Amino acid sequence: MTDETYFGLRFRPSGRDTHSVTVETLIPALEGLQRTARLVAMMDSGLEVGTHGRIDRDIKERFRLRWTPPSKGSLHQPVILEGPDGDNCGFDSLRRVSNVTKWLMSAVAKGDDCEFQRHAPNSTYWPHLLSSLGKTFGNGRGRCDLSIVEREGTEIARGDSVSKGLALLRKGLRGREESDPFIVPAVTGHLGKIDLRKSEISLVVPGRNRQLICKYSKEHEHSILENPRDLIQVVGIIEADREKEIPQRITKVSRIQAVNSEDIEMVDILPPELEIVNIENPRFEVYLSDDKQVLNADYEEFNIWQAAYTREELLGILNSEIAVLWRKIALESDEKLWPYAQSLKRKLKGTFREAAR
């Protein structure tokens, strides 16, 4: 492993005890650094961060920080980003993620929002990255001031600079976003009131003390009346709070439908070039997020987790996921795969085969 995936955590105690670091200081720093690196890995892989910044399972497996306690007491803690069980077959991606993580830290320390955006062009990641970096450096609190350094000692970012930079970036990025509303494709809630004369409904968003009002077309009336007590979903253009993704306003309605959270059968999302063998009716477990706005789909056997606002979008994502896994994992030679990917390849080959033409 080269120095590129090395992160040195160097603490500067602020009290009289100069040879120890509290657990409350060390653990959040390691957790924040781990989460930041994984968010960068998701961004690098072209994945969407989704609601609440949930980390993709595959990313969790492939990008792990290893902390080695010094043999003697030291306030300099070496941390390495590596693959599972120390396997570094995918070193190019590890190096890329490490470098971008360091560049983002440096940009925050300088309060340079242009540099931050250059390395994190996907704006949906911004609040999550700033939050995890804040956790890494203690948000300006704690008995020790933390710096991240290169192996040879060059400082990448220091805690007091990061605290000031985070405040500047949050203000600057928020200001740039205010003129560009954050749009989500759907909002889910319970039917509050319906005005048949005005063709207007109010939607009560679960967990939020607010109602959203929108007009609907006559073609939507059947879906509304058929599901008066169930969760219904308004699909269209919905403006939301950018940081928390809370729906604020419905500006356009494309359709209104009942929420379908039934499990998804593998056969319903299978790419046309594949067919199922030896397994009866494998299914994705489907469940709603706590705020009821996002549908999640899990298939632990393949370590797949995906999420989407609508069921139609989720079906398309899962179809693409299986196609990519087959092309990138099942058809790849073992020599080019991580050990966990070799295991996944065997599972894929045991579940699917190429369909007869």
Buried (B, 14 or more C-beta within 10 A) or exposed (E): BEEBBBBBBBBBBEEEEEEBBBEEBBEBBBBBBBBBBBBBBBBBBEBBBBBEBBBBBBBBBBBBBEBEEEEEEEBEBBBBBBBBEEBBBBBEBBBBBBBBBBBBBBBBBBBBBEBBBEBBEBBBBBBBBBBBBBBBBBBBEBBBBBBBBBEEEEBBBBBBBBBBBBBBBBEBBEEEBEEEBBEBBBBBBBBEEBEEEEBEBBBBBEEBEEBBBBEBEEEBBEBBEEBEEEBBBBBBBBBBEBBEBBBBEBEEBEBBBEBBBEEBEBEEBBBEEBEBEEEEEBBBEBEBBEBBBBBBBBBEEBBBBBBBBBBBBBBBBBBEBBBEBBEEBBEBEEEEBBEBBBEBBEBBBEBBBEEEE
